[in-house]
């Protein structure tokens, strides 16, 4: 037996950092940390915590999303001598409040944007982990105080009394666990471990600290990414992951995708958290490279206590949980604590140095679970699991002897759910059990009496107080619960839930609703599903939702899990589903021969301007492009429509191969080989060249990015000489920065997302030529009657708002304006940026769902109200940018070019109408406008009543609902201009970010920042009071 280790958990990391300071330690979407950088940041944080009174065994709450800040926070707490307490911001508020009250940490570490996520924390307790001024703290560690017997972390698990239990785990046990893992599996410097388990669960501990103790690389899945099998597969490929963990339920979902890519880098897959079925183990060993390992252990024993390497052939009835790890003992005992014979079933007890101290502030429960070892002087932990010892010395898991179960890898005390149900005044009795679908997926079923208990209210109550995996999928009403002769609930006599009761109405007959209903019936294992049946009321949960979405996509229905949660009935979801590749639409209708749209003189084809490449096609300019060209020629030195986007690819990459992929994209997409000619032709024309060498530049980092962007902008782009796009690749040791400079006249944001996915992910959809869109546009309805009716009675544009900006000593300065900073190379343009908190985003999404609108409509209505209030108007018009990709144009989502358009949105405010009524009108107008949004703004303005030469609006809103970027790519910076005094840019994912571009001097930067702060305030008021009238919302803003 190896000797016990006398180091602390953080010592393993700091010692490794001393050996390999320059190696990459942490790789995440939000940054990269080398070992020396990680330890330096953790040391600085540890000094801050020491200054706040953190010492040995001090609990420190940690509120952070998965990213580099989370790793720094966990390590910093340990270096300071404290014990970290995970306070996962995704948990329900009541659950977080309980954990906070029970742990009572004197300091709570949090990311700044999550400060409002945990209610009830006094301001004096907060410590912001992403503080922008940490340099005043030493990068060297504070004097060590923790010992191997000091607490490392306090993690909460489900409790049978309705109260979660805080498990106190010292360094000695988890260090033993990490050391055994390294001795057994031998991570190397070229290994990459994927961290995807939420940090409130104990598996996350080894995911974080094992690679960092072994000199390997820790890759963090994006927040929420652990729920998305397709994203995980892409991340494994992109990051060359070698080691990862799956709860068996999630492993099954991961393997369910028939399009799962090859994963050649994977060396080991570790399963734990629930029983690993034999059939799943067979499939995993067949489809995944590397070794499969089945581990077992409770939180109370430092994560895992036994391990079994899974090897074919798997011909047994079960997969063993394996033999004990180093310095841990397993005992199968009967009710008298006497060892059972080999093969006999008994309760499993755990001994050795891995045991937790016990439960925080629960001495009686600790004494019940941690008992004296009858065969020695130590303690044993009573697991409540039934097991048997096998002849080869390994162990086999048989089941539970109490009401504790595993759901999606999470330990669940059924009694906690029952207790929460019984606290509702409408419930007399409650029992919760587990059933398994034919697929093996476990579901919780709640039995309640009396029959009139309100299911929707009960479900909502549980969702507010418990994690989502503890909310029963099904509710069954009974007159009374069955009981045993002793008067206890007879769980064995609980009836099976009705799998296939008659649907309230017949299932949909045809079309998308019928296809959705059939898919739901398959996933939920029900006979039929009606149009108004709720997916989650029928037994759906987040895992089944992922499966339903995956099946829908394979069936050609484009839908997301987010849509399914927002629209949980077939009737509600169907309008939001896109039928992929609609066979009924013939692309040939909109395609045509070259030069059919714009004949060009033969001499021009033979000898085009800008180089020797011959012309292969020509297009007229759209009205949007004509407007951009006019302003470009009017102010040739200002480059208003020159856009610059900077992205970081946070993984090593062959830049030569990346450049080749870009060249292939240029070859495939005509927009990247297009010039514009205007000087010697009757009408401006787009000329498509057969081939131009792409402008690709390779640089070795580091570089001064601001200087580079400024130089690129100063150089400009000549629309008359292809190519219209420049790509600069900046190489670093473990990342590559991509700088794209392009003229907006030839490319929009959606197209940019399509190109990046093609270049970085290899997602090459069939090319849809730009001429297809232009032919559709030429054939579209030109009548301006709709716009004339919409703009009737609107004689002048909404005045630019110029709100007062309070002085710093004014009481109103407690809600200060958002800072507006200059854009690189655009001294006349400033940008104010605001990221909404997760809590506010969730509340707005809930309000939008209740109102039956999109969150975008809520944001639009709120911005219009801010403009109206400051302008003193109850009738305003703002511009909105639309994607310009019509549903009836085949392949519209894959076209690369400029398809966007800007159209007006008119909002009339009635102070007595609720804000919800107002945004419903906003969304109704957006839907009605869809049919006419292709018309040029010039024609629309002429149809209105503003005087000639007067703009229709001074402010526009840009909603960036583009296709998602490749998983390994993250935006770093953007430099853009629209020519409007105020442009609100809404970035909906992964966070809700609002950017306000302030151009010219009509509105001062401080006034623009005030407007953005006012928008946040309006959204906060709306989120807090869904029934507020627009008059009340504005009054709340005026009274701040």
Secondary structure, DSSP 8 states (H G I E B T S, - for coil): --------HHHHHHHHHHH-TTSEEEEETTEEEEHHHHHHHHHHHHHHHHHTT--TT-EEEEE--SSHHHHHHHHHHHHHT-EEEE--TTS-HHHHHHHHHHH--SEEEE-GGGTTTSTT--GGGEEETT-S-GGGS-SS-------TTSEEEEEEE--TTSS-EEEEEEHHHHHHHHHHHHHHH---TT-EEEE-S-TTSTHHHHHHHHHHHHT-EEEE--TTGGG-HHHHHHHHHHHT--EEEE-HHHHHHHHT-TT----TT--EEEE-SS---HHHHHHHHHHS-SEEEEEE--GGGTS-SEEEEE-S---SSS---BEE-TTEEEEEE-TTS-B--TT-EEEEEEEETT---EETT-HHHHHHHEEE-TTSSSEEEEEEEEEEE-TTS-EEEEEESSSEEEETTEEEEHHHHHHHHHTSTT-SEEEEEEEE-TT--EEEEEEEESTT--HHHHHHHHHHHS-GGGS-SEEEE-SS--B-TTSSB-GGGS----SS---SS----SHHHHHHHHHHHHHHT-S---TT-BTTTTT--HHHHHHHHHHHHHTTEE--HHHHHHS-BHHHHHTT-EETT-TTS-GGGT---TTSSS---HHHHHS-TTSS--EEEEEE--HHHHHHHHHHHHTTTT-TTEEEEEEEE-S---HHHHHHHHHHHHHH-GGGGEEEE-SSSSS-EEEEES----EEEEEES---HHHHHHHHHHH---TTSS-SEEEEEEE-SS-EEEEEEEETTT--HHHHHHHHHHHHH--------HHHHHHHHHHS----HHHHHHTTT--S-----------TTSGGGGG----EEEETTEEEEEEEEEE--HHHHHHHHHHHHHHTS-HHHHHHHHHHHHHHHHHT-SEEEEEEEE----TTSTTGGG--S---EEEEEEEE--TTSBHHHHHHHHHHHHHHHGGGTTS-HHHHHHHSSS-TT--S-SEEEEE-------TTEEEEEEE---SSSEEEEEE-SSS-EEEEEEESSSS-HHHHHHHHHHHHHHHHHHHH-TT-BHHHHHHHHHT-
